[in-house]
Amino acid sequence: MSGNGNIASSAPVTAVYLDHQATTPVDPRVLDAMLPYFSERFGNPHSNHAFGGEAADAVATARAQVAACIGATPREIVFTSGATESNNLAIKGAAEFYRERGGDHVIVAATEHKCVLESARAMAAAGTRITILPVQPTGLVDVGALADAIEDGTALVSIMAVNNEIGVIQPLAEIGSLCRQHNVMFHTDAAQAIGKTPIDVEAMNIDLLSISGHKIYGPMGIGALYVRRRPRARLVPQISGGGQERALRSGTLPAPLCVGIGLACDLAADEMAPETSRLMVLRERFHQRVLDAIPDAVLNGHAERRVAGNLNLGFQGADAETIVERLDDSVALSTGSACTSSSVEPSYVLRALGLGDALASSSVRVGLGRFTTEAEVDFAADRLVEAVQQLRSETPQPTGALAHA
């Protein structure tokens, strides 16, 4: 299949989608599984009759599929509207619960998704002490620095599994072990990790974990939060209502979307190894094709500890927003997180790595995916090179080494 989700053909490539960190196309197998629950199997999964029972059974299957993907049990999965809601429930819910019991301190990394950072800031306004933990120039958390930041009142540490902009994979097992030693809850935003790197909540001592459907070839509008039962992770619900989802997230569950995220998780787990190998080859092909033409292109983030489908490349002297504009409709990529795309400031993630405004403002994110083809990689790399070279020819270039400060 090609990057737009259609079956690949011999037709020349004219447009390529390389923004899979922003969203992924729904896998046709997922769509097929969902469709009946929009029509003949339309029952409310909370209704006590045959129609409701059929939908409830489908939701139960989906819950088990999500749980199996991360080594959890079905009762530990809470369905939400997406990773943003899951992150809000995890951070705010834990902070509120433990603040009343002496745990008034939360640690988050400086490169977390905006919804984690904003949730932390909201809790700071409510009286929780927040530590924003710096990261290393590679984008990785320094586990020693994290250990130093933990104190008697620390209730929660939140470190994302895979960064949405630079694709780096954090040392979750080390972080989880450290948190367990200090009796601190560990939350990870795994929206960008499912299907890309192995996740096992037991082996990694993860207490809370957020998932997004539309990042794993499932539908938009559905996500999940893993909430550990033993030892129990305690949360204050953020939505009032009928007490669904173990009273942690009230509201009628959307059965079709639950079916979608369930199968998406199943496929992600089953196909992770071959998909990772294929994407690794394509990523290196793309990167080398760019470097052959632009040797001073900078790779942002750790070179090895990153998911196979991500590249974040800086082109000194070529404004990233203008690069994206020049690509027009031929190549879809981004300058950073889709959730902060309206910002004209340099990426706070790249700034946290120590990049100066010039390089941070000239960096683009390339996200390859399940249906990306070799022909699309070559086409997109060539168009990117062309756009950068054109911009550089039009703009006076600074002399000397690239400035990161």
FINU-886319 format. One record per residue (C-alpha): x, y, z; residue in one letter. Coordinates in steps of 0.05 Angstrom, whole numbers, padded with zeros to 5 digits, always signed. Each point is the difference from the previous one (the first is absolute). Layout:
REM residues N
XYZa ...
This chain:
REM residues 405
+00000+00000+00000m +00022+00071-00012s +00005+00058+00049g -00072+00021-00011n -00027-00068+00018g -00015-00024-00071n +00029-00061-00032i +00068+00016-00031a +00003+00004-00075s +00050+00015-00054s -00027+00070-00008a +00052+00055+00012p +00002+00029+00070v -00029+00070+00005t -00016+00007+00074a +00028-00033+00062v -00026+00000+00072y +00059+00002+00049l -00034+00027+00063d -00016-00065+00035h +00017+00029+00069q -00058+00048-00009a -00050-00053-00021t -00003-00065-00038t -00050-00024-00052p -00050-00051+00026v +00024-00069-00020d -00052-00031-00047p -00005-00061+00045r -00018+00045+00058v -00051+00038-00040l -00033-00065-00022d -00005-00024+00072a -00031+00067+00022m -00053+00009-00053l -00053-00050+00026p -00002+00037+00067y -00021+00064-00035f -00059-00036-00033s -00032-00066+00017e +00037-00009+00066r -00015+00069+00025f -00019-00016+00072g +00021+00040+00061n +00052-00045+00035p -00029+00021+00068h -00072-00021-00017s -00029-00063+00031n -00028-00034-00062h +00025-00041-00059a +00021+00060-00042f +00039+00029+00058g +00029-00068+00017g +00028-00009-00070e +00034+00068+00004a +00024-00014+00071a +00032-00066-00023d +00037+00038-00055a +00025+00051+00050v +00023-00055+00046a +00040-00032-00057t +00031+00067-00017a +00018+00012+00073r +00036-00067+00001a +00037+00016-00064q +00025+00067+00027v +00021-00033+00065a +00038-00056-00035a +00039+00050-00042c +00033+00029+00063i +00001-00061+00046g -00059+00023+00043a -00066-00031+00020t -00066+00022-00031p -00026+00029+00066r +00059+00049+00000e -00021+00033-00065i -00042+00063+00002v -00026+00025-00067f +00005+00076-00012t -00008+00047-00058s +00075-00001-00015g +00069+00008+00029a -00012+00073+00019t -00058-00021+00045e +00040-00060+00026s +00059+00045+00018n -00046+00051+00034n -00033-00055+00041l +00067-00031+00019a +00035+00065+00021i -00058+00038+00030k -00033-00061+00029g +00064-00024+00035a +00021+00070+00022a -00068+00014+00031e -00004-00066+00036f +00070+00000+00029y +00004+00074+00016r -00052-00011+00055e +00044-00056+00027r +00067+00034+00003g +00023-00013-00072g +00003+00072-00024d +00056-00007-00052h -00002-00022-00073v +00058-00007-00049i -00008+00006-00075v +00053+00005-00055a +00010+00065-00038a -00014-00035-00066t -00068-00029+00019e -00061+00010-00045h -00034+00067+00011k -00060-00033+00034c +00046-00029+00053v +00035+00066+00013l -00065+00038+00002e -00031-00051+00047s +00060+00008+00045a -00006+00076-00002r -00074-00006+00018a +00019-00042+00061m +00054+00051+00019a -00054+00053+00002a -00040-00046+00046a +00058-00008+00049g +00042-00058-00027t +00074+00012-00005r +00025-00015-00070i +00071-00016-00023t +00013+00007-00074i +00058-00048-00011l +00051+00020-00054p +00022-00051-00052v +00068-00014-00030q +00019+00027-00069p -00021-00068-00028t -00070+00011+00027g +00007-00056+00050l -00014+00008+00074v +00059-00005+00046d -00023-00054+00050v +00050+00025+00051g -00028+00070-00004a -00070-00029+00008l +00022-00037+00062a +00027+00065+00029d -00066+00035-00014a -00042-00052+00038i -00015+00020+00072e -00044-00023+00057d -00061+00036-00026g +00006-00024-00072t -00065-00035-00021a +00008-00007-00075l +00053-00001-00055v -00025+00009-00072s +00050-00015-00056i -00026-00014-00071m +00021-00066-00031a +00016+00029-00069v +00004+00074-00016n -00050+00024-00051n +00049+00047-00034e +00069-00033+00002i -00021-00073+00008g +00049-00017+00056v -00016-00060+00043i +00008+00013+00075q +00030-00052+00047p -00068-00021+00029l +00024-00061+00037a +00054+00040+00037e -00049+00056+00017i -00053-00050+00022g +00049-00036+00045s +00023+00065+00031l -00072+00022+00014c -00018-00067+00030r +00061+00004+00047q -00025+00067+00025h -00074-00020+00002n -00017+00053-00052v -00052-00010-00054m +00027-00002-00071f -00043+00025-00058h +00022-00003-00073t -00033+00030-00061d +00007-00058-00049a -00040+00030-00057a +00060-00002-00046q +00028-00066+00027a -00053-00052-00012i +00019-00045-00058g +00069+00034-00006k +00037-00024+00062t -00016-00056+00049p -00041+00021+00061i -00012-00044+00060d -00032+00035+00059v +00020-00054+00049e +00073-00007-00021a +00007+00076-00004m -00037+00015+00066n -00047+00048-00035i -00061+00021+00041d -00037+00044-00050l +00007-00001-00076l -00036+00040-00054s -00019-00025-00069i -00029+00035-00061s -00039-00036-00055g +00017+00045-00058h +00075-00007+00010k -00003-00075-00012i -00044-00005-00063y -00064+00001+00040g -00055+00053+00002p +00004+00070+00029m -00041+00015+00062g +00020-00061+00040i +00057-00014+00048g +00014-00039+00063a +00033+00007+00068l +00032-00059+00034y -00012+00005+00075v +00039-00050+00042r -00041-00041+00049r +00056-00032+00042r +00031+00041+00030p -00060+00044-00013r +00008+00066-00036a -00051+00048+00030r -00031+00057-00040l -00054+00053+00010v -00048-00004-00059p -00001+00062-00045q -00069-00012-00032i -00064-00007+00041s -00057-00043-00024g -00026-00071+00001g +00062-00033+00028g +00021-00040-00061q +00071-00025-00006e +00010-00019+00073r -00028+00069+00018a +00064+00031-00027l -00029+00025-00066r -00075+00009-00006s -00034+00002-00067g -00030-00048-00051t +00055-00040-00034l +00002+00006-00076p -00002-00073-00018a +00025+00009-00073p +00060+00040+00023l +00016-00050+00055c -00001-00056-00051v +00047+00042-00043g +00052+00014+00053i -00003-00073+00023g +00016-00029-00068l +00051+00056-00013a +00037-00021+00064c -00004-00073-00020d +00030+00014-00069l +00052+00047+00029a +00025-00054+00047a -00002-00056-00051d +00034+00039-00056e +00049+00043+00040m +00063-00040-00017a -00007-00003-00076p -00027+00071-00003e +00058+00026+00040t +00051-00035-00045s -00033+00026-00063r -00005+00072+00026l +00072-00001+00024m +00023-00015-00071v -00045+00055-00029l +00021+00051+00053r +00074-00012-00013e -00013+00004-00075r -00035+00067+00009f +00054+00027+00047h +00058-00020-00044q -00033+00029-00062r -00007+00067+00036v +00072-00003+00027l +00028-00015-00069d -00028+00066-00024a +00004+00040+00064i +00058-00026+00042p -00010+00051+00056d -00071-00022+00015a -00005-00010+00076v -00036-00060+00032l -00035+00023+00063n -00006-00050+00056g +00037-00064+00015h +00024-00034-00064a -00014-00072+00023e -00051+00003+00057r -00057+00023-00044r -00060-00033-00033v +00010-00025-00070a -00049+00047-00035g +00026+00066+00027n +00052+00050-00024l +00006+00072+00025n +00047+00038-00045l +00028+00070+00005g +00022+00041-00060f +00037+00062+00022q -00020+00060-00042g -00066-00028-00024a -00062+00019+00040d -00041-00063+00016a -00068+00033-00010e +00022+00023-00068t +00027-00069-00017i -00069-00029+00015v -00033+00054-00042e +00047-00013-00058r -00017-00074+00001l -00072+00021-00010d -00044-00061-00014d +00057-00046-00022s +00026-00021+00068v -00037+00004+00067a +00048+00008+00058l +00002+00048+00058s +00043+00047+00041t -00019-00034+00066g -00061-00021+00040s -00067+00008-00034a -00028+00022+00067c +00045+00062+00000t +00001+00013-00075s -00030+00070+00008s +00060+00023+00040s +00051+00044-00035v +00052-00013+00054e +00056-00052-00010p -00018-00069+00026s +00007-00004+00076y +00021-00072-00009v +00059+00019-00043l +00017+00058+00046r +00002-00049+00058a +00054-00038-00038l +00043+00063+00001g -00013+00021-00072l +00000+00075-00014g -00057+00035-00034d +00033-00002-00068a +00007-00076-00003l -00064-00014+00037a -00038+00044-00050s +00031-00037-00059s -00019-00070+00022s -00054-00045-00029v -00030-00065+00024r -00004-00058-00049v -00047-00056+00021g -00001-00064-00042l -00056-00050+00010g -00030-00068-00014r -00019+00015-00072f +00061+00042-00021t +00035-00028-00061t +00072+00004-00025e -00022+00042-00060a -00034+00049+00047e +00063+00005+00043v +00042+00017-00061d -00051+00051-00026f -00008+00034+00068a +00075+00003+00014a +00013+00031-00068d -00055+00052+00010r +00026+00018+00069l +00070+00008-00026v -00025+00044-00057e -00039+00044+00048a +00059+00009+00047v +00049+00015-00055q -00046+00051-00031q -00010+00036+00066l +00075+00000+00014r +00014+00030-00068s -00049+00056+00015e +00025+00015+00070t +00069+00026+00021p +00034-00057+00039q +00039+00010+00066p +00073-00017-00001t +00034-00048+00049g -00025-00061+00037a -00073-00012+00013l -00022+00035+00064a -00039-00042+00050h -00003+00053+00053a 
